[in-house]
Amino acid sequence: MLPYVNRRTVLGALGGGLAMASSPTNAKAKAPGIAITIDDFNLADTARLSGLQRDEAIRQALRRQKLKAAGFVAGKYIDADKSPQVLSAWSAEGHCLGNHSFSHSYFSGSDPDGEMADILKCESLLAPYAGFQKLFRFPFLAEGKTAEGRDRMRVLLRAHGYQNAPVTIDTSDWYIDQRMAGRLKLAPDSDIAPYRAYWLDHIWERATYYDGLAQKMLGRSIDHTLLLHHRLTTALFLDDGLRMFREKGWRLVDASTALARADLQIEYDTLPAGQSLLWAAAKASGRFESELRYPGEDSIYETARMDALGL
Protein backbone atom coordinates (compact mmCIF):
# COMPACT_ATOMS: atom_id res chain seq x y z
CA MET A 1 0.00 0.00 0.00
CA LEU A 2 1.25 3.46 -0.88
CA PRO A 3 1.36 6.06 1.90
CA TYR A 4 -1.36 8.67 1.90
CA VAL A 5 -0.56 12.16 0.69
CA ASN A 6 -2.24 15.08 2.42
CA ARG A 7 -3.43 18.16 0.61
CA ARG A 8 -0.58 20.17 2.16
CA THR A 9 1.83 18.11 0.07
CA VAL A 10 -0.39 18.28 -2.98
CA LEU A 11 -0.68 22.01 -3.57
CA GLY A 12 2.82 22.22 -5.01
CA ALA A 13 2.41 18.96 -6.90
CA LEU A 14 -0.66 20.26 -8.71
CA GLY A 15 1.31 23.21 -9.99
CA GLY A 16 4.09 20.88 -11.03
CA GLY A 17 1.63 18.72 -12.93
CA LEU A 18 0.33 21.74 -14.81
CA ALA A 19 3.85 22.79 -15.71
CA MET A 20 4.66 19.34 -17.01
CA ALA A 21 1.57 19.36 -19.18
CA SER A 22 2.92 22.25 -21.25
CA SER A 23 6.35 20.70 -21.73
CA PRO A 24 7.23 19.62 -25.32
CA THR A 25 8.34 16.24 -23.99
CA ASN A 26 4.76 15.62 -22.85
CA ALA A 27 3.09 16.78 -26.05
CA LYS A 28 1.55 13.38 -26.64
CA ALA A 29 -0.65 13.05 -23.57
CA LYS A 30 -1.33 9.56 -22.34
CA ALA A 31 -4.87 8.44 -23.10
CA PRO A 32 -7.12 8.19 -20.05
CA GLY A 33 -7.55 4.79 -18.46
CA ILE A 34 -10.74 3.33 -17.01
CA ALA A 35 -10.97 0.77 -14.20
CA ILE A 36 -14.22 -0.85 -13.10
CA THR A 37 -15.31 -0.82 -9.47
CA ILE A 38 -18.65 -2.28 -8.44
CA ASP A 39 -20.35 -1.53 -5.13
CA ASP A 40 -22.82 -3.22 -2.77
CA PHE A 41 -23.21 -6.84 -4.08
CA ASN A 42 -26.91 -7.02 -3.31
CA LEU A 43 -27.70 -10.40 -4.92
CA ALA A 44 -31.49 -10.17 -4.75
CA ASP A 45 -33.21 -11.50 -7.85
CA THR A 46 -34.40 -8.94 -10.38
CA ALA A 47 -36.49 -8.89 -13.53
CA ARG A 48 -34.89 -10.92 -16.32
CA LEU A 49 -31.92 -12.12 -14.26
CA SER A 50 -31.52 -13.71 -10.86
CA GLY A 51 -28.80 -12.43 -8.56
CA LEU A 52 -26.48 -15.26 -9.58
CA GLN A 53 -27.21 -14.79 -13.28
CA ARG A 54 -26.59 -11.08 -12.92
CA ASP A 55 -23.22 -11.70 -11.32
CA GLU A 56 -22.24 -14.21 -13.98
CA ALA A 57 -23.12 -11.67 -16.69
CA ILE A 58 -20.93 -9.02 -15.02
CA ARG A 59 -17.97 -11.37 -14.71
CA GLN A 60 -18.49 -12.60 -18.26
CA ALA A 61 -18.23 -9.03 -19.57
CA LEU A 62 -15.00 -8.58 -17.62
CA ARG A 63 -13.64 -11.88 -18.95
CA ARG A 64 -14.35 -10.84 -22.54
CA GLN A 65 -12.24 -7.75 -22.07
CA LYS A 66 -9.57 -9.57 -20.00
CA LEU A 67 -10.15 -7.02 -17.26
CA LYS A 68 -9.89 -7.33 -13.47
CA ALA A 69 -12.34 -5.29 -11.41
CA ALA A 70 -12.73 -4.39 -7.75
CA GLY A 71 -15.90 -5.27 -5.88
CA PHE A 72 -16.82 -3.37 -2.72
CA VAL A 73 -19.07 -5.57 -0.63
CA ALA A 74 -21.51 -4.34 2.00
CA GLY A 75 -21.72 -6.95 4.74
CA LYS A 76 -25.48 -6.70 5.16
CA TYR A 77 -25.91 -8.20 1.69
CA ILE A 78 -23.73 -11.26 2.41
CA ASP A 79 -25.90 -14.36 2.83
CA ALA A 80 -25.18 -18.02 3.26
CA ASP A 81 -26.84 -19.10 0.01
CA LYS A 82 -25.52 -16.95 -2.82
CA SER A 83 -22.60 -14.93 -1.51
CA PRO A 84 -20.03 -17.72 -1.01
CA GLN A 85 -20.42 -18.77 -4.64
CA VAL A 86 -20.16 -15.21 -5.93
CA LEU A 87 -17.28 -14.05 -3.73
CA SER A 88 -15.34 -17.24 -4.39
CA ALA A 89 -15.80 -16.75 -8.14
CA TRP A 90 -14.59 -13.15 -7.95
CA SER A 91 -11.53 -14.32 -6.03
CA ALA A 92 -10.80 -17.21 -8.39
CA GLU A 93 -10.99 -14.95 -11.44
CA GLY A 94 -8.46 -12.50 -10.01
CA HIS A 95 -10.74 -9.63 -9.06
CA CYS A 96 -10.18 -7.93 -5.72
CA LEU A 97 -12.80 -7.65 -2.99
CA GLY A 98 -12.92 -4.55 -0.82
CA ASN A 99 -14.84 -3.50 2.26
CA HIS A 100 -17.95 -1.32 1.88
CA SER A 101 -18.87 -1.46 5.61
CA PHE A 102 -21.40 -3.84 7.10
CA SER A 103 -24.40 -1.54 7.46
CA HIS A 104 -23.85 0.61 4.35
CA SER A 105 -24.77 3.69 6.37
CA TYR A 106 -24.01 7.34 5.62
CA PHE A 107 -20.94 8.51 7.52
CA SER A 108 -21.59 12.06 8.73
CA GLY A 109 -18.45 12.17 10.85
CA SER A 110 -20.24 12.00 14.19
CA ASP A 111 -19.07 8.51 15.24
CA PRO A 112 -15.77 7.44 13.61
CA ASP A 113 -15.15 4.68 16.16
CA GLY A 114 -18.58 3.23 15.51
CA GLU A 115 -17.96 3.39 11.77
CA MET A 116 -14.66 1.57 12.17
CA ALA A 117 -16.36 -1.14 14.22
CA ASP A 118 -18.87 -1.54 11.39
CA ILE A 119 -16.03 -1.86 8.87
CA LEU A 120 -14.33 -4.54 10.97
CA LYS A 121 -17.64 -6.40 11.24
CA CYS A 122 -17.71 -6.57 7.44
CA GLU A 123 -14.03 -7.56 7.33
CA SER A 124 -14.75 -10.68 9.37
CA LEU A 125 -17.11 -11.84 6.60
CA LEU A 126 -14.74 -11.00 3.73
CA ALA A 127 -11.43 -12.17 5.21
CA PRO A 128 -11.92 -15.88 4.26
CA TYR A 129 -11.94 -15.02 0.55
CA ALA A 130 -8.65 -14.97 -1.36
CA GLY A 131 -9.61 -11.82 -3.24
CA PHE A 132 -10.08 -9.73 -0.11
CA GLN A 133 -7.81 -6.71 0.22
CA LYS A 134 -7.86 -3.98 2.84
CA LEU A 135 -9.47 -1.44 0.55
CA PHE A 136 -12.36 0.58 1.93
CA ARG A 137 -15.00 2.47 0.00
CA PHE A 138 -17.24 4.86 1.91
CA PRO A 139 -20.95 4.24 1.28
CA PHE A 140 -22.47 7.14 -0.67
CA LEU A 141 -18.87 8.43 -0.99
CA ALA A 142 -19.53 10.23 2.29
CA GLU A 143 -16.32 10.77 4.27
CA GLY A 144 -17.60 13.11 6.97
CA LYS A 145 -19.11 16.56 7.33
CA THR A 146 -16.80 17.67 10.15
CA ALA A 147 -13.03 18.04 10.14
CA GLU A 148 -12.79 16.10 13.39
CA GLY A 149 -14.77 13.14 12.09
CA ARG A 150 -13.02 13.13 8.72
CA ASP A 151 -9.53 13.21 10.21
CA ARG A 152 -10.29 10.67 12.94
CA MET A 153 -11.65 8.27 10.32
CA ARG A 154 -8.47 8.61 8.27
CA VAL A 155 -6.36 7.81 11.32
CA LEU A 156 -8.49 4.77 12.16
CA LEU A 157 -8.37 3.38 8.63
CA ARG A 158 -4.58 3.62 8.52
CA ALA A 159 -4.27 2.12 12.00
CA HIS A 160 -6.19 -0.94 10.80
CA GLY A 161 -4.18 -1.22 7.59
CA TYR A 162 -6.86 0.11 5.24
CA GLN A 163 -6.44 2.22 2.13
CA ASN A 164 -9.31 4.44 1.05
CA ALA A 165 -10.46 3.34 -2.42
CA PRO A 166 -11.73 6.51 -4.03
CA VAL A 167 -13.94 6.98 -7.05
CA THR A 168 -12.75 9.38 -9.73
CA ILE A 169 -15.75 8.98 -12.06
CA ASP A 170 -18.98 9.07 -10.08
CA THR A 171 -22.29 8.12 -11.72
CA SER A 172 -26.00 7.76 -11.05
CA ASP A 173 -26.17 4.29 -12.62
CA TRP A 174 -28.22 3.09 -9.65
CA TYR A 175 -30.99 5.57 -10.52
CA ILE A 176 -31.11 4.51 -14.16
CA ASP A 177 -31.39 0.94 -12.94
CA GLN A 178 -34.14 1.94 -10.52
CA ARG A 179 -36.15 3.52 -13.32
CA MET A 180 -35.66 0.54 -15.61
CA ALA A 181 -36.64 -1.87 -12.82
CA GLY A 182 -39.83 0.10 -12.26
CA ARG A 183 -40.72 -0.16 -15.93
CA LEU A 184 -40.00 -3.89 -16.05
CA LYS A 185 -42.13 -4.47 -12.97
CA LEU A 186 -45.10 -2.87 -14.69
CA ALA A 187 -44.38 -4.24 -18.15
CA PRO A 188 -41.92 -7.18 -18.13
CA ASP A 189 -41.65 -7.29 -21.94
CA SER A 190 -40.64 -3.63 -22.26
CA ASP A 191 -37.90 -2.71 -24.72
CA ILE A 192 -34.81 -1.86 -22.68
CA ALA A 193 -32.82 -0.46 -25.62
CA PRO A 194 -33.66 3.16 -24.63
CA TYR A 195 -32.31 2.48 -21.13
CA ARG A 196 -29.16 1.04 -22.62
CA ALA A 197 -28.69 4.16 -24.75
CA TYR A 198 -29.32 6.43 -21.77
CA TRP A 199 -26.93 4.45 -19.55
CA LEU A 200 -24.14 4.59 -22.14
CA ASP A 201 -24.67 8.32 -22.72
CA HIS A 202 -24.66 8.98 -18.98
CA ILE A 203 -21.51 6.97 -18.32
CA TRP A 204 -19.66 8.65 -21.17
CA GLU A 205 -20.85 12.13 -20.18
CA ARG A 206 -19.72 11.71 -16.59
CA ALA A 207 -16.42 10.11 -17.66
CA THR A 208 -15.54 13.04 -19.91
CA TYR A 209 -16.61 15.54 -17.24
CA TYR A 210 -14.39 14.03 -14.55
CA ASP A 211 -11.51 13.49 -16.94
CA GLY A 212 -11.82 17.18 -17.75
CA LEU A 213 -11.42 17.93 -14.04
CA ALA A 214 -8.30 15.74 -13.99
CA GLN A 215 -6.83 17.70 -16.88
CA LYS A 216 -7.61 21.01 -15.17
CA MET A 217 -6.23 19.93 -11.79
CA LEU A 218 -3.31 17.71 -12.80
CA GLY A 219 -2.64 18.86 -16.32
CA ARG A 220 -3.28 15.39 -17.72
CA SER A 221 -5.66 12.45 -17.82
CA ILE A 222 -5.29 9.66 -15.26
CA ASP A 223 -6.25 6.04 -14.72
CA HIS A 224 -9.80 6.49 -13.46
CA THR A 225 -11.94 4.39 -11.16
CA LEU A 226 -15.52 4.23 -12.43
CA LEU A 227 -18.30 3.72 -9.89
CA LEU A 228 -20.97 1.18 -10.85
CA HIS A 229 -23.31 -0.94 -8.73
CA HIS A 230 -24.20 -4.62 -8.76
CA ARG A 231 -27.41 -3.94 -10.66
CA LEU A 232 -29.23 -5.22 -13.72
CA THR A 233 -27.96 -2.30 -15.82
CA THR A 234 -24.37 -3.34 -15.08
CA ALA A 235 -25.10 -6.95 -15.98
CA LEU A 236 -26.79 -6.05 -19.26
CA PHE A 237 -24.76 -3.03 -20.39
CA LEU A 238 -21.22 -3.37 -18.97
CA ASP A 239 -19.87 -5.17 -22.04
CA ASP A 240 -21.23 -2.40 -24.26
CA GLY A 241 -19.72 0.21 -21.94
CA LEU A 242 -16.26 -1.35 -22.01
CA ARG A 243 -16.33 -1.56 -25.81
CA MET A 244 -17.46 2.08 -25.92
CA PHE A 245 -14.43 3.20 -23.93
CA ARG A 246 -12.09 1.18 -26.14
CA GLU A 247 -13.64 2.60 -29.32
CA LYS A 248 -13.27 6.14 -27.97
CA GLY A 249 -9.55 5.61 -27.35
CA TRP A 250 -9.54 5.01 -23.61
CA ARG A 251 -7.42 2.25 -22.11
CA LEU A 252 -8.98 -0.49 -19.96
CA VAL A 253 -7.03 -0.78 -16.71
CA ASP A 254 -7.19 -3.37 -13.94
CA ALA A 255 -8.71 -1.89 -10.80
CA SER A 256 -5.79 -2.87 -8.58
CA THR A 257 -3.45 -0.98 -10.91
CA ALA A 258 -5.55 2.18 -10.88
CA LEU A 259 -6.05 2.10 -7.11
CA ALA A 260 -2.29 1.86 -6.56
CA ARG A 261 -1.55 5.04 -8.55
CA ALA A 262 -0.19 7.97 -6.56
CA ASP A 263 -2.97 10.20 -7.94
CA LEU A 264 -5.49 8.19 -5.95
CA GLN A 265 -3.57 8.33 -2.68
CA ILE A 266 -4.12 12.07 -2.19
CA GLU A 267 -6.33 13.26 0.68
CA TYR A 268 -8.00 16.65 0.38
CA ASP A 269 -9.16 18.67 3.39
CA THR A 270 -12.59 19.46 1.96
CA LEU A 271 -15.92 19.63 3.77
CA PRO A 272 -18.11 17.81 3.27
CA ALA A 273 -15.41 15.23 2.62
CA GLY A 274 -15.82 12.65 -0.09
CA GLN A 275 -17.52 12.67 -3.50
CA SER A 276 -15.32 11.94 -6.49
CA LEU A 277 -11.64 12.42 -5.66
CA LEU A 278 -11.46 14.84 -8.59
CA TRP A 279 -14.45 16.77 -7.25
CA ALA A 280 -12.54 17.04 -3.96
CA ALA A 281 -9.40 18.21 -5.78
CA ALA A 282 -11.34 20.93 -7.59
CA LYS A 283 -13.11 21.93 -4.37
CA ALA A 284 -9.82 22.14 -2.48
CA SER A 285 -8.32 24.39 -5.15
CA GLY A 286 -10.98 27.04 -4.54
CA ARG A 287 -11.11 27.77 -8.28
CA PHE A 288 -14.29 25.95 -9.28
CA GLU A 289 -16.90 26.92 -6.68
CA SER A 290 -19.39 28.07 -9.31
CA GLU A 291 -19.02 24.86 -11.33
CA LEU A 292 -19.21 22.15 -8.66
CA ARG A 293 -22.61 20.78 -7.73
CA TYR A 294 -23.25 18.95 -4.49
CA PRO A 295 -23.75 16.08 -4.35
CA GLY A 296 -21.70 15.46 -7.43
CA GLU A 297 -24.14 12.86 -8.77
CA ASP A 298 -27.72 12.13 -7.76
CA SER A 299 -31.15 11.28 -9.11
CA ILE A 300 -32.15 14.95 -9.13
CA TYR A 301 -29.86 15.58 -12.10
CA GLU A 302 -31.36 12.77 -14.20
CA THR A 303 -35.07 12.84 -13.37
CA ALA A 304 -36.25 15.58 -15.75
CA ARG A 305 -34.30 14.20 -18.69
CA MET A 306 -35.54 10.65 -18.14
CA ASP A 307 -39.08 11.93 -17.70
CA ALA A 308 -38.82 13.80 -21.00
CA LEU A 309 -37.62 10.65 -22.74
CA GLY A 310 -40.41 8.57 -21.23
CA LEU A 311 -37.95 6.35 -19.34
PyMOL commands that set and color helices and strands:
alter all, ss='L'
color gray80, all
select helices_A, chain A and resi 7-21+24-26+51-64+75-77+83-92+112-126+139-141+147-159+173-186+193-218+232-247+255-259+262-265+277-285+299-301+303-309
alter helices_A, ss='H'
color red, helices_A
select strands_A, chain A and resi 5-6+33-40+70-73+96-99+132-136+163-164+223-229+251-252+266-267
alter strands_A, ss='S'
color yellow, strands_A
deselect
rebuild
show_as cartoon
